[in-house]
Amino acid sequence: MNMGKKIRHKVETAEGAAKKAVGRASGNAHLEAEGSKEQAKGNAKQMGDKVKDAGKKIKNVLKH
């Protein structure tokens, strides 16, 4: 997995968490919901990265 993509996915998760916190602190339910959505999206992408990396490791083990 490309390191740049992994970093972008972590940043997306962090930005979502920040929006969620700001929305909660300011009482802005829309911003909080948007932050939750972005955070979940980033987490899903990170999970996908982990699955791809695991698949590559398995492929390399089976290759040898």
Distance bins in CASP14 RR format, pairs under 12 A and 6 or more apart:
PFRMAT RR
TARGET T0000
AUTHOR 0000-0000-0000
RMODE 2
METHOD distances of the structure
MODEL  1
1 7 0 0 0 0 0 1 0 0 0 0 0
1 8 0 0 0 0 0 1 0 0 0 0 0
1 9 0 0 0 0 1 0 0 0 0 0 0
1 45 0 0 0 0 0 1 0 0 0 0 0
1 46 0 0 0 0 0 1 0 0 0 0 0
1 47 0 0 0 0 0 1 0 0 0 0 0
1 48 0 0 0 0 1 0 0 0 0 0 0
1 49 1 0 1 0 0 0 0 0 0 0 0
1 50 0 0 0 0 1 0 0 0 0 0 0
1 51 0 0 0 0 1 0 0 0 0 0 0
1 52 1 0 1 0 0 0 0 0 0 0 0
1 53 1 0 1 0 0 0 0 0 0 0 0
1 54 0 0 0 0 0 1 0 0 0 0 0
1 55 0 0 0 0 0 1 0 0 0 0 0
1 56 0 0 0 0 1 0 0 0 0 0 0
1 57 0 0 0 0 0 1 0 0 0 0 0
2 8 0 0 0 0 1 0 0 0 0 0 0
2 9 0 0 0 0 0 1 0 0 0 0 0
2 49 0 0 0 0 1 0 0 0 0 0 0
2 52 0 0 0 0 0 1 0 0 0 0 0
2 53 0 0 0 0 0 1 0 0 0 0 0
3 9 0 0 0 0 0 1 0 0 0 0 0
3 10 0 0 0 0 0 1 0 0 0 0 0
3 49 0 0 0 0 0 1 0 0 0 0 0
3 53 0 0 0 0 0 1 0 0 0 0 0
4 10 0 0 0 0 1 0 0 0 0 0 0
4 11 0 0 0 0 1 0 0 0 0 0 0
4 12 0 0 0 0 0 1 0 0 0 0 0
4 45 0 0 0 0 0 1 0 0 0 0 0
4 49 0 0 0 0 0 1 0 0 0 0 0
5 11 0 0 0 0 0 1 0 0 0 0 0
5 12 0 0 0 0 0 1 0 0 0 0 0
5 42 0 0 0 0 0 1 0 0 0 0 0
5 45 0 0 0 0 1 0 0 0 0 0 0
5 46 0 0 0 0 1 0 0 0 0 0 0
5 48 0 0 0 0 0 1 0 0 0 0 0
5 49 1 0 0 1 0 0 0 0 0 0 0
5 52 0 0 0 0 1 0 0 0 0 0 0
5 53 0 0 0 0 0 1 0 0 0 0 0
6 12 0 0 0 0 0 1 0 0 0 0 0
6 13 0 0 0 0 0 1 0 0 0 0 0
6 42 0 0 0 0 0 1 0 0 0 0 0
6 45 0 0 0 0 1 0 0 0 0 0 0
6 46 1 0 0 1 0 0 0 0 0 0 0
6 47 0 0 0 0 0 1 0 0 0 0 0
6 48 0 0 0 0 0 1 0 0 0 0 0
6 49 1 0 1 0 0 0 0 0 0 0 0
6 50 0 0 0 0 1 0 0 0 0 0 0
6 52 0 0 0 0 0 1 0 0 0 0 0
6 53 0 0 0 0 1 0 0 0 0 0 0
7 13 0 0 0 0 0 1 0 0 0 0 0
7 14 0 0 0 0 0 1 0 0 0 0 0
7 42 0 0 0 0 0 1 0 0 0 0 0
7 45 0 0 0 0 0 1 0 0 0 0 0
7 46 0 0 0 0 0 1 0 0 0 0 0
7 49 0 0 0 0 0 1 0 0 0 0 0
8 14 0 0 0 0 0 1 0 0 0 0 0
8 15 0 0 0 0 0 1 0 0 0 0 0
8 41 0 0 0 0 0 1 0 0 0 0 0
8 42 0 0 0 0 1 0 0 0 0 0 0
8 45 0 0 0 0 1 0 0 0 0 0 0
8 46 0 0 0 0 0 1 0 0 0 0 0
8 49 0 0 0 0 0 1 0 0 0 0 0
9 15 0 0 0 0 0 1 0 0 0 0 0
9 16 0 0 0 0 0 1 0 0 0 0 0
9 38 0 0 0 0 0 1 0 0 0 0 0
9 39 0 0 0 0 0 1 0 0 0 0 0
9 40 0 0 0 0 0 1 0 0 0 0 0
9 41 0 0 0 0 1 0 0 0 0 0 0
9 42 1 0 1 0 0 0 0 0 0 0 0
9 43 0 0 0 0 1 0 0 0 0 0 0
9 44 0 0 0 0 1 0 0 0 0 0 0
9 45 1 0 1 0 0 0 0 0 0 0 0
9 46 1 0 1 0 0 0 0 0 0 0 0
9 47 0 0 0 0 1 0 0 0 0 0 0
9 48 0 0 0 0 1 0 0 0 0 0 0
9 49 1 0 0 1 0 0 0 0 0 0 0
9 50 0 0 0 0 0 1 0 0 0 0 0
9 52 0 0 0 0 0 1 0 0 0 0 0
10 16 0 0 0 0 0 1 0 0 0 0 0
10 17 0 0 0 0 0 1 0 0 0 0 0
10 39 0 0 0 0 0 1 0 0 0 0 0
10 42 1 0 0 1 0 0 0 0 0 0 0
10 43 0 0 0 0 1 0 0 0 0 0 0
10 45 0 0 0 0 1 0 0 0 0 0 0
10 46 1 0 0 1 0 0 0 0 0 0 0
10 49 0 0 0 0 1 0 0 0 0 0 0
11 17 0 0 0 0 0 1 0 0 0 0 0
11 18 0 0 0 0 0 1 0 0 0 0 0
11 38 0 0 0 0 0 1 0 0 0 0 0
11 39 0 0 0 0 0 1 0 0 0 0 0
11 41 0 0 0 0 0 1 0 0 0 0 0
11 42 0 0 0 0 1 0 0 0 0 0 0
11 45 0 0 0 0 0 1 0 0 0 0 0
11 46 0 0 0 0 0 1 0 0 0 0 0
12 18 0 0 0 0 0 1 0 0 0 0 0
12 19 0 0 0 0 0 1 0 0 0 0 0
12 35 0 0 0 0 0 1 0 0 0 0 0
12 37 0 0 0 0 0 1 0 0 0 0 0
12 38 1 0 0 1 0 0 0 0 0 0 0
12 39 0 0 0 0 1 0 0 0 0 0 0
12 40 0 0 0 0 0 1 0 0 0 0 0
12 41 1 0 0 1 0 0 0 0 0 0 0
12 42 1 0 1 0 0 0 0 0 0 0 0
12 43 0 0 0 0 1 0 0 0 0 0 0
12 44 0 0 0 0 1 0 0 0 0 0 0
12 45 1 0 0 1 0 0 0 0 0 0 0
12 46 0 0 0 0 1 0 0 0 0 0 0
12 49 0 0 0 0 0 1 0 0 0 0 0
13 19 0 0 0 0 0 1 0 0 0 0 0
13 20 0 0 0 0 0 1 0 0 0 0 0
13 35 0 0 0 0 0 1 0 0 0 0 0
13 36 0 0 0 0 0 1 0 0 0 0 0
13 37 0 0 0 0 0 1 0 0 0 0 0
13 38 1 0 0 1 0 0 0 0 0 0 0
13 39 1 0 1 0 0 0 0 0 0 0 0
13 40 0 0 0 0 1 0 0 0 0 0 0
13 41 0 0 0 0 1 0 0 0 0 0 0
13 42 1 0 1 0 0 0 0 0 0 0 0
13 43 1 0 1 0 0 0 0 0 0 0 0
13 44 0 0 0 0 1 0 0 0 0 0 0
13 45 0 0 0 0 1 0 0 0 0 0 0
13 46 1 0 0 1 0 0 0 0 0 0 0
13 47 0 0 0 0 0 1 0 0 0 0 0
13 49 0 0 0 0 0 1 0 0 0 0 0
14 20 0 0 0 0 0 1 0 0 0 0 0
14 21 0 0 0 0 0 1 0 0 0 0 0
14 35 0 0 0 0 0 1 0 0 0 0 0
14 38 0 0 0 0 1 0 0 0 0 0 0
14 39 0 0 0 0 1 0 0 0 0 0 0
14 42 0 0 0 0 1 0 0 0 0 0 0
14 43 0 0 0 0 0 1 0 0 0 0 0
14 46 0 0 0 0 0 1 0 0 0 0 0
15 21 0 0 0 0 0 1 0 0 0 0 0
15 22 0 0 0 0 0 1 0 0 0 0 0
15 31 0 0 0 0 0 1 0 0 0 0 0
15 34 0 0 0 0 0 1 0 0 0 0 0
15 35 1 0 0 1 0 0 0 0 0 0 0
15 36 0 0 0 0 0 1 0 0 0 0 0
15 37 0 0 0 0 0 1 0 0 0 0 0
15 38 1 0 0 1 0 0 0 0 0 0 0
15 39 0 0 0 0 1 0 0 0 0 0 0
15 41 0 0 0 0 0 1 0 0 0 0 0
15 42 0 0 0 0 1 0 0 0 0 0 0
16 22 0 0 0 0 1 0 0 0 0 0 0
16 23 0 0 0 0 0 1 0 0 0 0 0
16 24 0 0 0 0 0 1 0 0 0 0 0
16 31 0 0 0 0 1 0 0 0 0 0 0
16 32 0 0 0 0 1 0 0 0 0 0 0
16 33 0 0 0 0 0 1 0 0 0 0 0
16 34 1 0 0 1 0 0 0 0 0 0 0
16 35 1 0 1 0 0 0 0 0 0 0 0
16 36 1 0 0 1 0 0 0 0 0 0 0
16 37 1 0 0 1 0 0 0 0 0 0 0
16 38 1 1 0 0 0 0 0 0 0 0 0
16 39 1 0 1 0 0 0 0 0 0 0 0
16 40 0 0 0 0 1 0 0 0 0 0 0
16 41 0 0 0 0 1 0 0 0 0 0 0
16 42 1 0 0 1 0 0 0 0 0 0 0
16 43 0 0 0 0 1 0 0 0 0 0 0
17 23 0 0 0 0 0 1 0 0 0 0 0
17 24 0 0 0 0 0 1 0 0 0 0 0
17 32 0 0 0 0 0 1 0 0 0 0 0
17 34 0 0 0 0 0 1 0 0 0 0 0
17 35 1 0 0 1 0 0 0 0 0 0 0
17 36 0 0 0 0 1 0 0 0 0 0 0
17 37 0 0 0 0 0 1 0 0 0 0 0
17 38 0 0 0 0 1 0 0 0 0 0 0
17 39 1 0 1 0 0 0 0 0 0 0 0
17 40 0 0 0 0 0 1 0 0 0 0 0
17 41 0 0 0 0 0 1 0 0 0 0 0
17 42 0 0 0 0 1 0 0 0 0 0 0
17 43 0 0 0 0 1 0 0 0 0 0 0
18 24 0 0 0 0 0 1 0 0 0 0 0
18 25 0 0 0 0 0 1 0 0 0 0 0
18 31 0 0 0 0 0 1 0 0 0 0 0
18 32 0 0 0 0 0 1 0 0 0 0 0
18 34 0 0 0 0 0 1 0 0 0 0 0
18 35 1 0 0 1 0 0 0 0 0 0 0
18 36 0 0 0 0 0 1 0 0 0 0 0
18 38 0 0 0 0 1 0 0 0 0 0 0
18 39 0 0 0 0 1 0 0 0 0 0 0
19 25 0 0 0 0 0 1 0 0 0 0 0
19 26 0 0 0 0 0 1 0 0 0 0 0
19 28 0 0 0 0 1 0 0 0 0 0 0
19 30 0 0 0 0 0 1 0 0 0 0 0
19 31 1 0 1 0 0 0 0 0 0 0 0
19 32 1 0 0 1 0 0 0 0 0 0 0
19 33 0 0 0 0 1 0 0 0 0 0 0
19 34 1 0 1 0 0 0 0 0 0 0 0
19 35 1 1 0 0 0 0 0 0 0 0 0
19 36 0 0 0 0 1 0 0 0 0 0 0
19 37 0 0 0 0 1 0 0 0 0 0 0
19 38 1 0 0 1 0 0 0 0 0 0 0
19 39 1 0 0 1 0 0 0 0 0 0 0
19 40 0 0 0 0 0 1 0 0 0 0 0
19 41 0 0 0 0 0 1 0 0 0 0 0
20 26 0 0 0 0 0 1 0 0 0 0 0
20 27 0 0 0 0 0 1 0 0 0 0 0
20 28 0 0 0 0 0 1 0 0 0 0 0
20 29 0 0 0 0 0 1 0 0 0 0 0
20 30 0 0 0 0 0 1 0 0 0 0 0
20 31 1 0 0 1 0 0 0 0 0 0 0
20 32 1 0 1 0 0 0 0 0 0 0 0
20 33 0 0 0 0 1 0 0 0 0 0 0
20 34 0 0 0 0 1 0 0 0 0 0 0
20 35 1 0 1 0 0 0 0 0 0 0 0
20 36 1 0 1 0 0 0 0 0 0 0 0
20 37 0 0 0 0 1 0 0 0 0 0 0
20 38 0 0 0 0 1 0 0 0 0 0 0
20 39 1 0 0 1 0 0 0 0 0 0 0
20 40 0 0 0 0 1 0 0 0 0 0 0
21 27 0 0 0 0 0 1 0 0 0 0 0
21 28 0 0 0 0 0 1 0 0 0 0 0
21 31 0 0 0 0 1 0 0 0 0 0 0
21 32 0 0 0 0 1 0 0 0 0 0 0
21 35 0 0 0 0 1 0 0 0 0 0 0
21 36 0 0 0 0 0 1 0 0 0 0 0
21 39 0 0 0 0 1 0 0 0 0 0 0
22 28 1 0 0 1 0 0 0 0 0 0 0
22 29 0 0 0 0 0 1 0 0 0 0 0
22 30 0 0 0 0 0 1 0 0 0 0 0
22 31 1 0 0 1 0 0 0 0 0 0 0
22 32 0 0 0 0 1 0 0 0 0 0 0
22 34 0 0 0 0 0 1 0 0 0 0 0
22 35 0 0 0 0 1 0 0 0 0 0 0
22 36 0 0 0 0 0 1 0 0 0 0 0
23 29 1 0 0 1 0 0 0 0 0 0 0
23 30 0 0 0 0 1 0 0 0 0 0 0
23 31 1 1 0 0 0 0 0 0 0 0 0
23 32 1 0 1 0 0 0 0 0 0 0 0
23 33 0 0 0 0 1 0 0 0 0 0 0
23 34 0 0 0 0 1 0 0 0 0 0 0
23 35 1 0 0 1 0 0 0 0 0 0 0
23 36 0 0 0 0 1 0 0 0 0 0 0
24 30 0 0 0 0 0 1 0 0 0 0 0
24 31 0 0 0 0 1 0 0 0 0 0 0
24 32 1 0 1 0 0 0 0 0 0 0 0
24 33 0 0 0 0 0 1 0 0 0 0 0
24 34 0 0 0 0 0 1 0 0 0 0 0
24 35 0 0 0 0 1 0 0 0 0 0 0
24 36 0 0 0 0 1 0 0 0 0 0 0
25 31 0 0 0 0 1 0 0 0 0 0 0
25 32 0 0 0 0 1 0 0 0 0 0 0
26 32 0 0 0 0 1 0 0 0 0 0 0
27 33 0 0 0 0 0 1 0 0 0 0 0
28 34 0 0 0 0 1 0 0 0 0 0 0
28 35 0 0 0 0 0 1 0 0 0 0 0
29 35 0 0 0 0 0 1 0 0 0 0 0
29 36 0 0 0 0 0 1 0 0 0 0 0
30 36 0 0 0 0 0 1 0 0 0 0 0
30 37 0 0 0 0 0 1 0 0 0 0 0
31 37 0 0 0 0 0 1 0 0 0 0 0
31 38 0 0 0 0 0 1 0 0 0 0 0
32 38 0 0 0 0 0 1 0 0 0 0 0
32 39 0 0 0 0 0 1 0 0 0 0 0
33 39 0 0 0 0 0 1 0 0 0 0 0
33 40 0 0 0 0 0 1 0 0 0 0 0
34 40 0 0 0 0 0 1 0 0 0 0 0
34 41 0 0 0 0 0 1 0 0 0 0 0
35 41 0 0 0 0 1 0 0 0 0 0 0
35 42 0 0 0 0 0 1 0 0 0 0 0
35 43 0 0 0 0 0 1 0 0 0 0 0
36 42 0 0 0 0 0 1 0 0 0 0 0
36 43 0 0 0 0 0 1 0 0 0 0 0
37 43 0 0 0 0 0 1 0 0 0 0 0
37 44 0 0 0 0 0 1 0 0 0 0 0
38 44 0 0 0 0 0 1 0 0 0 0 0
38 45 0 0 0 0 0 1 0 0 0 0 0
39 45 0 0 0 0 0 1 0 0 0 0 0
39 46 0 0 0 0 0 1 0 0 0 0 0
40 46 0 0 0 0 0 1 0 0 0 0 0
40 47 0 0 0 0 0 1 0 0 0 0 0
41 47 0 0 0 0 0 1 0 0 0 0 0
41 48 0 0 0 0 0 1 0 0 0 0 0
42 48 0 0 0 0 1 0 0 0 0 0 0
42 49 0 0 0 0 1 0 0 0 0 0 0
43 49 0 0 0 0 0 1 0 0 0 0 0
43 50 0 0 0 0 0 1 0 0 0 0 0
44 50 0 0 0 0 0 1 0 0 0 0 0
44 51 0 0 0 0 0 1 0 0 0 0 0
45 51 0 0 0 0 0 1 0 0 0 0 0
45 52 0 0 0 0 0 1 0 0 0 0 0
46 52 0 0 0 0 0 1 0 0 0 0 0
46 53 0 0 0 0 0 1 0 0 0 0 0
47 53 0 0 0 0 0 1 0 0 0 0 0
47 54 0 0 0 0 0 1 0 0 0 0 0
48 54 0 0 0 0 1 0 0 0 0 0 0
48 55 0 0 0 0 0 1 0 0 0 0 0
49 55 0 0 0 0 0 1 0 0 0 0 0
49 56 0 0 0 0 0 1 0 0 0 0 0
50 56 0 0 0 0 0 1 0 0 0 0 0
50 57 0 0 0 0 0 1 0 0 0 0 0
51 57 0 0 0 0 0 1 0 0 0 0 0
51 58 0 0 0 0 0 1 0 0 0 0 0
52 58 0 0 0 0 0 1 0 0 0 0 0
52 59 0 0 0 0 0 1 0 0 0 0 0
53 59 0 0 0 0 0 1 0 0 0 0 0
53 60 0 0 0 0 0 1 0 0 0 0 0
54 60 0 0 0 0 0 1 0 0 0 0 0
54 61 0 0 0 0 0 1 0 0 0 0 0
55 61 0 0 0 0 1 0 0 0 0 0 0
55 62 0 0 0 0 1 0 0 0 0 0 0
55 63 0 0 0 0 0 1 0 0 0 0 0
56 62 0 0 0 0 0 1 0 0 0 0 0
56 63 0 0 0 0 0 1 0 0 0 0 0
57 63 0 0 0 0 0 1 0 0 0 0 0
57 64 0 0 0 0 0 1 0 0 0 0 0
58 64 0 0 0 0 0 1 0 0 0 0 0
END
